[in-house]
Amino acid sequence: MKRTIWILWPSFIVGGLGEVLFFTVFDPHELYLFGEPSTLSRMAVYTIGFFLCWAFAAASSAFTCFLQGGSREINR
């Protein structure tokens, strides 16, 4: 449980910062998905963007925790 918190809490902060930086530059109504303009509301695009940023940051943190483990922890 402790390792999960070590992964999710920092990635939550980084996900929030990533979303703020991304949507400071780009307007949600100017984004295109597969060549078509997005029909989602701004709030939906902000929510999806946050969860994507959070997921990428959590994956990065989880990979870092995995690499910190010794060979005995990995091979159990």
mmJSON file of the N, C-alpha and C atoms, coordinates in Angstrom:
{"data_MODEL":{"atom_site":{
"group_PDB":["ATOM","ATOM","ATOM","ATOM","ATOM","ATOM","ATOM","ATOM","ATOM","ATOM","ATOM","ATOM","ATOM","ATOM","ATOM","ATOM","ATOM","ATOM","ATOM","ATOM","ATOM","ATOM","ATOM","ATOM","ATOM","ATOM","ATOM","ATOM","ATOM","ATOM","ATOM","ATOM","ATOM","ATOM","ATOM","ATOM","ATOM","ATOM","ATOM","ATOM","ATOM","ATOM","ATOM","ATOM","ATOM","ATOM","ATOM","ATOM","ATOM","ATOM","ATOM","ATOM","ATOM","ATOM","ATOM","ATOM","ATOM","ATOM","ATOM","ATOM","ATOM","ATOM","ATOM","ATOM","ATOM","ATOM","ATOM","ATOM","ATOM","ATOM","ATOM","ATOM","ATOM","ATOM","ATOM","ATOM","ATOM","ATOM","ATOM","ATOM","ATOM","ATOM","ATOM","ATOM","ATOM","ATOM","ATOM","ATOM","ATOM","ATOM","ATOM","ATOM","ATOM","ATOM","ATOM","ATOM","ATOM","ATOM","ATOM","ATOM","ATOM","ATOM","ATOM","ATOM","ATOM","ATOM","ATOM","ATOM","ATOM","ATOM","ATOM","ATOM","ATOM","ATOM","ATOM","ATOM","ATOM","ATOM","ATOM","ATOM","ATOM","ATOM","ATOM","ATOM","ATOM","ATOM","ATOM","ATOM","ATOM","ATOM","ATOM","ATOM","ATOM","ATOM","ATOM","ATOM","ATOM","ATOM","ATOM","ATOM","ATOM","ATOM","ATOM","ATOM","ATOM","ATOM","ATOM","ATOM","ATOM","ATOM","ATOM","ATOM","ATOM","ATOM","ATOM","ATOM","ATOM","ATOM","ATOM","ATOM","ATOM","ATOM","ATOM","ATOM","ATOM","ATOM","ATOM","ATOM","ATOM","ATOM","ATOM","ATOM","ATOM","ATOM","ATOM","ATOM","ATOM","ATOM","ATOM","ATOM","ATOM","ATOM","ATOM","ATOM","ATOM","ATOM","ATOM","ATOM","ATOM","ATOM","ATOM","ATOM","ATOM","ATOM","ATOM","ATOM","ATOM","ATOM","ATOM","ATOM","ATOM","ATOM","ATOM","ATOM","ATOM","ATOM","ATOM","ATOM","ATOM","ATOM","ATOM","ATOM","ATOM","ATOM","ATOM","ATOM","ATOM","ATOM","ATOM","ATOM","ATOM","ATOM","ATOM","ATOM","ATOM","ATOM","ATOM","ATOM"],
"id":[1,2,3,4,5,6,7,8,9,10,11,12,13,14,15,16,17,18,19,20,21,22,23,24,25,26,27,28,29,30,31,32,33,34,35,36,37,38,39,40,41,42,43,44,45,46,47,48,49,50,51,52,53,54,55,56,57,58,59,60,61,62,63,64,65,66,67,68,69,70,71,72,73,74,75,76,77,78,79,80,81,82,83,84,85,86,87,88,89,90,91,92,93,94,95,96,97,98,99,100,101,102,103,104,105,106,107,108,109,110,111,112,113,114,115,116,117,118,119,120,121,122,123,124,125,126,127,128,129,130,131,132,133,134,135,136,137,138,139,140,141,142,143,144,145,146,147,148,149,150,151,152,153,154,155,156,157,158,159,160,161,162,163,164,165,166,167,168,169,170,171,172,173,174,175,176,177,178,179,180,181,182,183,184,185,186,187,188,189,190,191,192,193,194,195,196,197,198,199,200,201,202,203,204,205,206,207,208,209,210,211,212,213,214,215,216,217,218,219,220,221,222,223,224,225,226,227,228],
"type_symbol":["N","C","C","N","C","C","N","C","C","N","C","C","N","C","C","N","C","C","N","C","C","N","C","C","N","C","C","N","C","C","N","C","C","N","C","C","N","C","C","N","C","C","N","C","C","N","C","C","N","C","C","N","C","C","N","C","C","N","C","C","N","C","C","N","C","C","N","C","C","N","C","C","N","C","C","N","C","C","N","C","C","N","C","C","N","C","C","N","C","C","N","C","C","N","C","C","N","C","C","N","C","C","N","C","C","N","C","C","N","C","C","N","C","C","N","C","C","N","C","C","N","C","C","N","C","C","N","C","C","N","C","C","N","C","C","N","C","C","N","C","C","N","C","C","N","C","C","N","C","C","N","C","C","N","C","C","N","C","C","N","C","C","N","C","C","N","C","C","N","C","C","N","C","C","N","C","C","N","C","C","N","C","C","N","C","C","N","C","C","N","C","C","N","C","C","N","C","C","N","C","C","N","C","C","N","C","C","N","C","C","N","C","C","N","C","C","N","C","C","N","C","C","N","C","C","N","C","C"],
"label_atom_id":["N","CA","C","N","CA","C","N","CA","C","N","CA","C","N","CA","C","N","CA","C","N","CA","C","N","CA","C","N","CA","C","N","CA","C","N","CA","C","N","CA","C","N","CA","C","N","CA","C","N","CA","C","N","CA","C","N","CA","C","N","CA","C","N","CA","C","N","CA","C","N","CA","C","N","CA","C","N","CA","C","N","CA","C","N","CA","C","N","CA","C","N","CA","C","N","CA","C","N","CA","C","N","CA","C","N","CA","C","N","CA","C","N","CA","C","N","CA","C","N","CA","C","N","CA","C","N","CA","C","N","CA","C","N","CA","C","N","CA","C","N","CA","C","N","CA","C","N","CA","C","N","CA","C","N","CA","C","N","CA","C","N","CA","C","N","CA","C","N","CA","C","N","CA","C","N","CA","C","N","CA","C","N","CA","C","N","CA","C","N","CA","C","N","CA","C","N","CA","C","N","CA","C","N","CA","C","N","CA","C","N","CA","C","N","CA","C","N","CA","C","N","CA","C","N","CA","C","N","CA","C","N","CA","C","N","CA","C","N","CA","C","N","CA","C","N","CA","C","N","CA","C","N","CA","C","N","CA","C","N","CA","C","N","CA","C"],
"label_alt_id":[null,null,null,null,null,null,null,null,null,null,null,null,null,null,null,null,null,null,null,null,null,null,null,null,null,null,null,null,null,null,null,null,null,null,null,null,null,null,null,null,null,null,null,null,null,null,null,null,null,null,null,null,null,null,null,null,null,null,null,null,null,null,null,null,null,null,null,null,null,null,null,null,null,null,null,null,null,null,null,null,null,null,null,null,null,null,null,null,null,null,null,null,null,null,null,null,null,null,null,null,null,null,null,null,null,null,null,null,null,null,null,null,null,null,null,null,null,null,null,null,null,null,null,null,null,null,null,null,null,null,null,null,null,null,null,null,null,null,null,null,null,null,null,null,null,null,null,null,null,null,null,null,null,null,null,null,null,null,null,null,null,null,null,null,null,null,null,null,null,null,null,null,null,null,null,null,null,null,null,null,null,null,null,null,null,null,null,null,null,null,null,null,null,null,null,null,null,null,null,null,null,null,null,null,null,null,null,null,null,null,null,null,null,null,null,null,null,null,null,null,null,null,null,null,null,null,null,null],
"label_comp_id":["MET","MET","MET","LYS","LYS","LYS","ARG","ARG","ARG","THR","THR","THR","ILE","ILE","ILE","TRP","TRP","TRP","ILE","ILE","ILE","LEU","LEU","LEU","TRP","TRP","TRP","PRO","PRO","PRO","SER","SER","SER","PHE","PHE","PHE","ILE","ILE","ILE","VAL","VAL","VAL","GLY","GLY","GLY","GLY","GLY","GLY","LEU","LEU","LEU","GLY","GLY","GLY","GLU","GLU","GLU","VAL","VAL","VAL","LEU","LEU","LEU","PHE","PHE","PHE","PHE","PHE","PHE","THR","THR","THR","VAL","VAL","VAL","PHE","PHE","PHE","ASP","ASP","ASP","PRO","PRO","PRO","HIS","HIS","HIS","GLU","GLU","GLU","LEU","LEU","LEU","TYR","TYR","TYR","LEU","LEU","LEU","PHE","PHE","PHE","GLY","GLY","GLY","GLU","GLU","GLU","PRO","PRO","PRO","SER","SER","SER","THR","THR","THR","LEU","LEU","LEU","SER","SER","SER","ARG","ARG","ARG","MET","MET","MET","ALA","ALA","ALA","VAL","VAL","VAL","TYR","TYR","TYR","THR","THR","THR","ILE","ILE","ILE","GLY","GLY","GLY","PHE","PHE","PHE","PHE","PHE","PHE","LEU","LEU","LEU","CYS","CYS","CYS","TRP","TRP","TRP","ALA","ALA","ALA","PHE","PHE","PHE","ALA","ALA","ALA","ALA","ALA","ALA","ALA","ALA","ALA","SER","SER","SER","SER","SER","SER","ALA","ALA","ALA","PHE","PHE","PHE","THR","THR","THR","CYS","CYS","CYS","PHE","PHE","PHE","LEU","LEU","LEU","GLN","GLN","GLN","GLY","GLY","GLY","GLY","GLY","GLY","SER","SER","SER","ARG","ARG","ARG","GLU","GLU","GLU","ILE","ILE","ILE","ASN","ASN","ASN","ARG","ARG","ARG"],
"label_asym_id":["A","A","A","A","A","A","A","A","A","A","A","A","A","A","A","A","A","A","A","A","A","A","A","A","A","A","A","A","A","A","A","A","A","A","A","A","A","A","A","A","A","A","A","A","A","A","A","A","A","A","A","A","A","A","A","A","A","A","A","A","A","A","A","A","A","A","A","A","A","A","A","A","A","A","A","A","A","A","A","A","A","A","A","A","A","A","A","A","A","A","A","A","A","A","A","A","A","A","A","A","A","A","A","A","A","A","A","A","A","A","A","A","A","A","A","A","A","A","A","A","A","A","A","A","A","A","A","A","A","A","A","A","A","A","A","A","A","A","A","A","A","A","A","A","A","A","A","A","A","A","A","A","A","A","A","A","A","A","A","A","A","A","A","A","A","A","A","A","A","A","A","A","A","A","A","A","A","A","A","A","A","A","A","A","A","A","A","A","A","A","A","A","A","A","A","A","A","A","A","A","A","A","A","A","A","A","A","A","A","A","A","A","A","A","A","A","A","A","A","A","A","A","A","A","A","A","A","A"],
"label_entity_id":["1","1","1","1","1","1","1","1","1","1","1","1","1","1","1","1","1","1","1","1","1","1","1","1","1","1","1","1","1","1","1","1","1","1","1","1","1","1","1","1","1","1","1","1","1","1","1","1","1","1","1","1","1","1","1","1","1","1","1","1","1","1","1","1","1","1","1","1","1","1","1","1","1","1","1","1","1","1","1","1","1","1","1","1","1","1","1","1","1","1","1","1","1","1","1","1","1","1","1","1","1","1","1","1","1","1","1","1","1","1","1","1","1","1","1","1","1","1","1","1","1","1","1","1","1","1","1","1","1","1","1","1","1","1","1","1","1","1","1","1","1","1","1","1","1","1","1","1","1","1","1","1","1","1","1","1","1","1","1","1","1","1","1","1","1","1","1","1","1","1","1","1","1","1","1","1","1","1","1","1","1","1","1","1","1","1","1","1","1","1","1","1","1","1","1","1","1","1","1","1","1","1","1","1","1","1","1","1","1","1","1","1","1","1","1","1","1","1","1","1","1","1","1","1","1","1","1","1"],
"label_seq_id":[1,1,1,2,2,2,3,3,3,4,4,4,5,5,5,6,6,6,7,7,7,8,8,8,9,9,9,10,10,10,11,11,11,12,12,12,13,13,13,14,14,14,15,15,15,16,16,16,17,17,17,18,18,18,19,19,19,20,20,20,21,21,21,22,22,22,23,23,23,24,24,24,25,25,25,26,26,26,27,27,27,28,28,28,29,29,29,30,30,30,31,31,31,32,32,32,33,33,33,34,34,34,35,35,35,36,36,36,37,37,37,38,38,38,39,39,39,40,40,40,41,41,41,42,42,42,43,43,43,44,44,44,45,45,45,46,46,46,47,47,47,48,48,48,49,49,49,50,50,50,51,51,51,52,52,52,53,53,53,54,54,54,55,55,55,56,56,56,57,57,57,58,58,58,59,59,59,60,60,60,61,61,61,62,62,62,63,63,63,64,64,64,65,65,65,66,66,66,67,67,67,68,68,68,69,69,69,70,70,70,71,71,71,72,72,72,73,73,73,74,74,74,75,75,75,76,76,76],
"pdbx_PDB_ins_code":[null,null,null,null,null,null,null,null,null,null,null,null,null,null,null,null,null,null,null,null,null,null,null,null,null,null,null,null,null,null,null,null,null,null,null,null,null,null,null,null,null,null,null,null,null,null,null,null,null,null,null,null,null,null,null,null,null,null,null,null,null,null,null,null,null,null,null,null,null,null,null,null,null,null,null,null,null,null,null,null,null,null,null,null,null,null,null,null,null,null,null,null,null,null,null,null,null,null,null,null,null,null,null,null,null,null,null,null,null,null,null,null,null,null,null,null,null,null,null,null,null,null,null,null,null,null,null,null,null,null,null,null,null,null,null,null,null,null,null,null,null,null,null,null,null,null,null,null,null,null,null,null,null,null,null,null,null,null,null,null,null,null,null,null,null,null,null,null,null,null,null,null,null,null,null,null,null,null,null,null,null,null,null,null,null,null,null,null,null,null,null,null,null,null,null,null,null,null,null,null,null,null,null,null,null,null,null,null,null,null,null,null,null,null,null,null,null,null,null,null,null,null,null,null,null,null,null,null],
"Cartn_x":[0.826,0.0,0.864,1.943,2.818,3.442,3.843,4.45,3.436,2.176,1.122,0.957,1.003,0.904,2.135,3.301,4.518,4.426,3.677,3.525,2.424,1.252,0.089,0.106,0.628,0.573,1.467,2.75,3.549,3.042,2.547,2.052,0.777,-0.017,-1.202,-0.788,0.231,0.714,1.293,2.094,2.687,1.603,0.593,-0.513,-1.258,-1.485,-2.137,-1.297,-0.005,0.876,0.964,1.033,1.081,-0.17,-1.314,-2.568,-2.609,-2.205,-2.197,-1.291,-0.101,0.83,0.31,-0.26,-0.764,-1.931,-2.899,-4.097,-3.896,-2.754,-2.402,-2.057,-1.5,-1.079,-2.189,-2.944,-3.942,-5.357,-6.259,-7.683,-8.332,-9.162,-9.769,-10.598,-11.19,-11.993,-11.147,-9.851,-8.965,-8.277,-8.552,-7.921,-8.682,-7.94,-8.52,-8.185,-9.128,-8.935,-9.145,-8.094,-8.124,-8.612,-8.175,-8.509,-9.85,-10.618,-11.936,-11.909,-12.619,-12.659,-13.381,-12.917,-13.512,-14.902,-15.856,-17.223,-17.507,-16.48,-16.646,-16.666,-17.26,-17.259,-15.859,-15.62,-14.315,-14.017,-15.025,-14.829,-14.434,-15.052,-14.71,-13.272,-12.86,-11.488,-10.498,-10.802,-9.937,-9.822,-10.933,-10.928,-10.116,-10.337,-9.582,-8.095,-7.782,-6.391,-5.713,-6.424,-5.846,-5.56,-6.534,-6.325,-5.225,-5.077,-3.973,-2.628,-2.541,-1.295,-0.984,-1.999,-1.811,-1.35,-1.935,-1.562,-0.115,0.304,1.688,2.661,2.319,3.185,3.219,2.089,2.058,2.871,2.799,3.601,5.09,5.464,6.857,7.303,6.476,6.816,6.87,5.953,5.951,7.198,7.599,8.809,10.04,10.074,11.176,11.217,10.065,10.018,10.444,10.062,10.465,11.979,12.583,14.033,14.802,14.191,14.869,14.954,14.094,14.078,15.314,15.7,16.834,16.413,17.386,17.091,16.288,16.468,15.695,14.228,13.901,12.495,11.851,12.576,12.034,11.83,12.746,12.708,11.883,11.181,10.362,9.236],
"Cartn_y":[-1.202,0.0,1.257,1.208,2.379,2.704,1.657,1.874,2.461,2.051,2.595,4.088,4.494,5.923,6.663,6.044,6.662,6.895,6.053,6.188,7.188,7.059,7.843,9.297,9.586,10.967,11.901,11.598,12.5,12.566,11.444,11.465,12.296,12.374,13.234,14.698,15.09,16.48,16.774,15.864,16.058,16.055,15.198,15.191,16.515,17.099,18.407,19.495,19.482,20.487,20.31,19.06,18.797,19.276,19.064,19.528,21.047,21.705,23.176,23.707,23.133,23.61,23.332,22.161,21.818,22.715,22.879,23.64,25.154,25.575,26.991,27.346,26.39,26.612,26.272,25.204,24.715,24.87,25.293,25.382,24.032,23.51,22.198,22.114,23.21,23.182,23.222,23.455,23.446,22.1,21.13,19.818,18.945,18.154,17.245,15.815,14.904,13.489,12.726,12.115,11.384,12.267,13.506,14.426,15.109,14.783,15.375,16.248,17.384,18.222,17.496,17.729,17.086,17.649,16.773,17.206,17.183,16.896,16.849,18.254,18.393,19.688,19.979,21.226,21.594,20.851,20.709,20.017,18.557,17.915,16.526,16.417,17.359,17.34,17.598,18.523,18.774,17.528,16.841,15.644,14.528,14.279,13.24,13.593,14.865,15.304,15.102,15.403,15.211,13.74,12.867,11.452,10.853,11.338,10.875,11.326,12.591,13.077,12.308,12.044,11.308,9.872,9.243,7.87,7.791,8.741,8.735,8.979,9.899,10.165,8.971,8.298,7.112,5.979,5.814,4.78,5.065,6.313,6.687,6.432,6.79,6.556,5.067,4.292,2.851,2.197,2.653,2.112,2.455,3.661,4.051,3.178,2.921,2.038,0.622,0.157,-1.17,-1.258,-0.224,-0.241,-0.098,0.442,0.581,-0.74,-1.677,-2.951,-3.791,-4.599,-5.482,-6.729,-7.539,-8.75,-9.751,-9.785,-10.712,-10.351,-9.057,-8.623,-8.94,-8.776,-8.988,-10.475,-11.308,-12.739,-13.571,-12.976,-13.746,-14.436],
"Cartn_z":[0.0,0.0,0.0,0.761,0.848,-0.511,-1.236,-2.552,-3.533,-3.423,-4.287,-4.042,-2.792,-2.47,-2.968,-2.867,-3.396,-4.895,-5.574,-7.023,-7.377,-6.741,-7.169,-6.718,-5.526,-5.047,-5.865,-6.074,-6.919,-8.36,-8.875,-10.249,-10.367,-9.308,-9.293,-9.434,-8.698,-8.765,-10.15,-10.665,-11.991,-13.08,-12.92,-13.875,-13.897,-12.721,-12.644,-13.29,-13.003,-13.61,-15.127,-15.572,-17.015,-17.725,-17.096,-17.702,-17.767,-16.699,-16.691,-17.784,-17.91,-18.937,-20.346,-20.568,-21.904,-22.3,-21.395,-21.759,-21.616,-21.131,-21.215,-22.658,-23.373,-24.752,-25.753,-25.493,-26.451,-25.902,-26.78,-26.444,-26.749,-25.844,-26.095,-27.37,-27.807,-29.034,-30.298,-30.168,-31.323,-31.528,-30.651,-30.758,-31.745,-32.496,-33.479,-33.085,-33.303,-33.033,-34.329,-34.843,-36.109,-37.259,-37.274,-38.355,-38.232,-37.231,-37.015,-35.764,-35.794,-34.584,-33.448,-32.244,-31.072,-30.801,-30.536,-30.237,-28.735,-27.946,-26.495,-25.906,-24.749,-24.069,-23.528,-23.189,-22.639,-21.349,-20.493,-19.223,-19.453,-20.453,-20.766,-21.267,-22.107,-22.628,-21.498,-20.596,-19.448,-18.578,-18.35,-17.509,-18.151,-19.426,-20.133,-20.153,-20.392,-20.402,-19.061,-17.981,-16.656,-16.401,-16.697,-16.424,-17.306,-18.526,-19.367,-18.81,-18.405,-17.798,-16.525,-15.719,-14.475,-14.762,-15.764,-16.112,-16.598,-17.435,-17.906,-16.754,-15.87,-14.729,-13.771,-13.574,-12.71,-13.323,-14.621,-15.282,-15.114,-15.23,-15.038,-13.6,-12.63,-11.226,-10.906,-11.458,-11.219,-11.816,-12.982,-13.6,-12.766,-12.222,-11.346,-10.098,-9.471,-8.297,-8.663,-9.846,-10.29,-10.431,-10.997,-11.198,-9.895,-8.855,-7.563,-6.812,-7.152,-6.468,-6.777,-5.814,-6.024,-6.777,-7.139,-7.909,-7.098,-5.779,-4.949,-4.919,-4.925,-4.949,-6.284,-7.347,-8.685,-8.957,-8.514,-8.822,-7.845,-6.923,-5.977,-6.667],
"occupancy":[1.0,1.0,1.0,1.0,1.0,1.0,1.0,1.0,1.0,1.0,1.0,1.0,1.0,1.0,1.0,1.0,1.0,1.0,1.0,1.0,1.0,1.0,1.0,1.0,1.0,1.0,1.0,1.0,1.0,1.0,1.0,1.0,1.0,1.0,1.0,1.0,1.0,1.0,1.0,1.0,1.0,1.0,1.0,1.0,1.0,1.0,1.0,1.0,1.0,1.0,1.0,1.0,1.0,1.0,1.0,1.0,1.0,1.0,1.0,1.0,1.0,1.0,1.0,1.0,1.0,1.0,1.0,1.0,1.0,1.0,1.0,1.0,1.0,1.0,1.0,1.0,1.0,1.0,1.0,1.0,1.0,1.0,1.0,1.0,1.0,1.0,1.0,1.0,1.0,1.0,1.0,1.0,1.0,1.0,1.0,1.0,1.0,1.0,1.0,1.0,1.0,1.0,1.0,1.0,1.0,1.0,1.0,1.0,1.0,1.0,1.0,1.0,1.0,1.0,1.0,1.0,1.0,1.0,1.0,1.0,1.0,1.0,1.0,1.0,1.0,1.0,1.0,1.0,1.0,1.0,1.0,1.0,1.0,1.0,1.0,1.0,1.0,1.0,1.0,1.0,1.0,1.0,1.0,1.0,1.0,1.0,1.0,1.0,1.0,1.0,1.0,1.0,1.0,1.0,1.0,1.0,1.0,1.0,1.0,1.0,1.0,1.0,1.0,1.0,1.0,1.0,1.0,1.0,1.0,1.0,1.0,1.0,1.0,1.0,1.0,1.0,1.0,1.0,1.0,1.0,1.0,1.0,1.0,1.0,1.0,1.0,1.0,1.0,1.0,1.0,1.0,1.0,1.0,1.0,1.0,1.0,1.0,1.0,1.0,1.0,1.0,1.0,1.0,1.0,1.0,1.0,1.0,1.0,1.0,1.0,1.0,1.0,1.0,1.0,1.0,1.0,1.0,1.0,1.0,1.0,1.0,1.0,1.0,1.0,1.0,1.0,1.0,1.0],
"B_iso_or_equiv":[0.0,0.0,0.0,0.0,0.0,0.0,0.0,0.0,0.0,0.0,0.0,0.0,0.0,0.0,0.0,0.0,0.0,0.0,0.0,0.0,0.0,0.0,0.0,0.0,0.0,0.0,0.0,0.0,0.0,0.0,0.0,0.0,0.0,0.0,0.0,0.0,0.0,0.0,0.0,0.0,0.0,0.0,0.0,0.0,0.0,0.0,0.0,0.0,0.0,0.0,0.0,0.0,0.0,0.0,0.0,0.0,0.0,0.0,0.0,0.0,0.0,0.0,0.0,0.0,0.0,0.0,0.0,0.0,0.0,0.0,0.0,0.0,0.0,0.0,0.0,0.0,0.0,0.0,0.0,0.0,0.0,0.0,0.0,0.0,0.0,0.0,0.0,0.0,0.0,0.0,0.0,0.0,0.0,0.0,0.0,0.0,0.0,0.0,0.0,0.0,0.0,0.0,0.0,0.0,0.0,0.0,0.0,0.0,0.0,0.0,0.0,0.0,0.0,0.0,0.0,0.0,0.0,0.0,0.0,0.0,0.0,0.0,0.0,0.0,0.0,0.0,0.0,0.0,0.0,0.0,0.0,0.0,0.0,0.0,0.0,0.0,0.0,0.0,0.0,0.0,0.0,0.0,0.0,0.0,0.0,0.0,0.0,0.0,0.0,0.0,0.0,0.0,0.0,0.0,0.0,0.0,0.0,0.0,0.0,0.0,0.0,0.0,0.0,0.0,0.0,0.0,0.0,0.0,0.0,0.0,0.0,0.0,0.0,0.0,0.0,0.0,0.0,0.0,0.0,0.0,0.0,0.0,0.0,0.0,0.0,0.0,0.0,0.0,0.0,0.0,0.0,0.0,0.0,0.0,0.0,0.0,0.0,0.0,0.0,0.0,0.0,0.0,0.0,0.0,0.0,0.0,0.0,0.0,0.0,0.0,0.0,0.0,0.0,0.0,0.0,0.0,0.0,0.0,0.0,0.0,0.0,0.0,0.0,0.0,0.0,0.0,0.0,0.0],
"pdbx_formal_charge":[null,null,null,null,null,null,null,null,null,null,null,null,null,null,null,null,null,null,null,null,null,null,null,null,null,null,null,null,null,null,null,null,null,null,null,null,null,null,null,null,null,null,null,null,null,null,null,null,null,null,null,null,null,null,null,null,null,null,null,null,null,null,null,null,null,null,null,null,null,null,null,null,null,null,null,null,null,null,null,null,null,null,null,null,null,null,null,null,null,null,null,null,null,null,null,null,null,null,null,null,null,null,null,null,null,null,null,null,null,null,null,null,null,null,null,null,null,null,null,null,null,null,null,null,null,null,null,null,null,null,null,null,null,null,null,null,null,null,null,null,null,null,null,null,null,null,null,null,null,null,null,null,null,null,null,null,null,null,null,null,null,null,null,null,null,null,null,null,null,null,null,null,null,null,null,null,null,null,null,null,null,null,null,null,null,null,null,null,null,null,null,null,null,null,null,null,null,null,null,null,null,null,null,null,null,null,null,null,null,null,null,null,null,null,null,null,null,null,null,null,null,null,null,null,null,null,null,null],
"auth_seq_id":[1,1,1,2,2,2,3,3,3,4,4,4,5,5,5,6,6,6,7,7,7,8,8,8,9,9,9,10,10,10,11,11,11,12,12,12,13,13,13,14,14,14,15,15,15,16,16,16,17,17,17,18,18,18,19,19,19,20,20,20,21,21,21,22,22,22,23,23,23,24,24,24,25,25,25,26,26,26,27,27,27,28,28,28,29,29,29,30,30,30,31,31,31,32,32,32,33,33,33,34,34,34,35,35,35,36,36,36,37,37,37,38,38,38,39,39,39,40,40,40,41,41,41,42,42,42,43,43,43,44,44,44,45,45,45,46,46,46,47,47,47,48,48,48,49,49,49,50,50,50,51,51,51,52,52,52,53,53,53,54,54,54,55,55,55,56,56,56,57,57,57,58,58,58,59,59,59,60,60,60,61,61,61,62,62,62,63,63,63,64,64,64,65,65,65,66,66,66,67,67,67,68,68,68,69,69,69,70,70,70,71,71,71,72,72,72,73,73,73,74,74,74,75,75,75,76,76,76],
"auth_comp_id":["MET","MET","MET","LYS","LYS","LYS","ARG","ARG","ARG","THR","THR","THR","ILE","ILE","ILE","TRP","TRP","TRP","ILE","ILE","ILE","LEU","LEU","LEU","TRP","TRP","TRP","PRO","PRO","PRO","SER","SER","SER","PHE","PHE","PHE","ILE","ILE","ILE","VAL","VAL","VAL","GLY","GLY","GLY","GLY","GLY","GLY","LEU","LEU","LEU","GLY","GLY","GLY","GLU","GLU","GLU","VAL","VAL","VAL","LEU","LEU","LEU","PHE","PHE","PHE","PHE","PHE","PHE","THR","THR","THR","VAL","VAL","VAL","PHE","PHE","PHE","ASP","ASP","ASP","PRO","PRO","PRO","HIS","HIS","HIS","GLU","GLU","GLU","LEU","LEU","LEU","TYR","TYR","TYR","LEU","LEU","LEU","PHE","PHE","PHE","GLY","GLY","GLY","GLU","GLU","GLU","PRO","PRO","PRO","SER","SER","SER","THR","THR","THR","LEU","LEU","LEU","SER","SER","SER","ARG","ARG","ARG","MET","MET","MET","ALA","ALA","ALA","VAL","VAL","VAL","TYR","TYR","TYR","THR","THR","THR","ILE","ILE","ILE","GLY","GLY","GLY","PHE","PHE","PHE","PHE","PHE","PHE","LEU","LEU","LEU","CYS","CYS","CYS","TRP","TRP","TRP","ALA","ALA","ALA","PHE","PHE","PHE","ALA","ALA","ALA","ALA","ALA","ALA","ALA","ALA","ALA","SER","SER","SER","SER","SER","SER","ALA","ALA","ALA","PHE","PHE","PHE","THR","THR","THR","CYS","CYS","CYS","PHE","PHE","PHE","LEU","LEU","LEU","GLN","GLN","GLN","GLY","GLY","GLY","GLY","GLY","GLY","SER","SER","SER","ARG","ARG","ARG","GLU","GLU","GLU","ILE","ILE","ILE","ASN","ASN","ASN","ARG","ARG","ARG"],
"auth_asym_id":["A","A","A","A","A","A","A","A","A","A","A","A","A","A","A","A","A","A","A","A","A","A","A","A","A","A","A","A","A","A","A","A","A","A","A","A","A","A","A","A","A","A","A","A","A","A","A","A","A","A","A","A","A","A","A","A","A","A","A","A","A","A","A","A","A","A","A","A","A","A","A","A","A","A","A","A","A","A","A","A","A","A","A","A","A","A","A","A","A","A","A","A","A","A","A","A","A","A","A","A","A","A","A","A","A","A","A","A","A","A","A","A","A","A","A","A","A","A","A","A","A","A","A","A","A","A","A","A","A","A","A","A","A","A","A","A","A","A","A","A","A","A","A","A","A","A","A","A","A","A","A","A","A","A","A","A","A","A","A","A","A","A","A","A","A","A","A","A","A","A","A","A","A","A","A","A","A","A","A","A","A","A","A","A","A","A","A","A","A","A","A","A","A","A","A","A","A","A","A","A","A","A","A","A","A","A","A","A","A","A","A","A","A","A","A","A","A","A","A","A","A","A","A","A","A","A","A","A"],
"auth_atom_id":["N","CA","C","N","CA","C","N","CA","C","N","CA","C","N","CA","C","N","CA","C","N","CA","C","N","CA","C","N","CA","C","N","CA","C","N","CA","C","N","CA","C","N","CA","C","N","CA","C","N","CA","C","N","CA","C","N","CA","C","N","CA","C","N","CA","C","N","CA","C","N","CA","C","N","CA","C","N","CA","C","N","CA","C","N","CA","C","N","CA","C","N","CA","C","N","CA","C","N","CA","C","N","CA","C","N","CA","C","N","CA","C","N","CA","C","N","CA","C","N","CA","C","N","CA","C","N","CA","C","N","CA","C","N","CA","C","N","CA","C","N","CA","C","N","CA","C","N","CA","C","N","CA","C","N","CA","C","N","CA","C","N","CA","C","N","CA","C","N","CA","C","N","CA","C","N","CA","C","N","CA","C","N","CA","C","N","CA","C","N","CA","C","N","CA","C","N","CA","C","N","CA","C","N","CA","C","N","CA","C","N","CA","C","N","CA","C","N","CA","C","N","CA","C","N","CA","C","N","CA","C","N","CA","C","N","CA","C","N","CA","C","N","CA","C","N","CA","C","N","CA","C","N","CA","C","N","CA","C","N","CA","C","N","CA","C"],
"pdbx_PDB_model_num":[1,1,1,1,1,1,1,1,1,1,1,1,1,1,1,1,1,1,1,1,1,1,1,1,1,1,1,1,1,1,1,1,1,1,1,1,1,1,1,1,1,1,1,1,1,1,1,1,1,1,1,1,1,1,1,1,1,1,1,1,1,1,1,1,1,1,1,1,1,1,1,1,1,1,1,1,1,1,1,1,1,1,1,1,1,1,1,1,1,1,1,1,1,1,1,1,1,1,1,1,1,1,1,1,1,1,1,1,1,1,1,1,1,1,1,1,1,1,1,1,1,1,1,1,1,1,1,1,1,1,1,1,1,1,1,1,1,1,1,1,1,1,1,1,1,1,1,1,1,1,1,1,1,1,1,1,1,1,1,1,1,1,1,1,1,1,1,1,1,1,1,1,1,1,1,1,1,1,1,1,1,1,1,1,1,1,1,1,1,1,1,1,1,1,1,1,1,1,1,1,1,1,1,1,1,1,1,1,1,1,1,1,1,1,1,1,1,1,1,1,1,1,1,1,1,1,1,1]
}}}
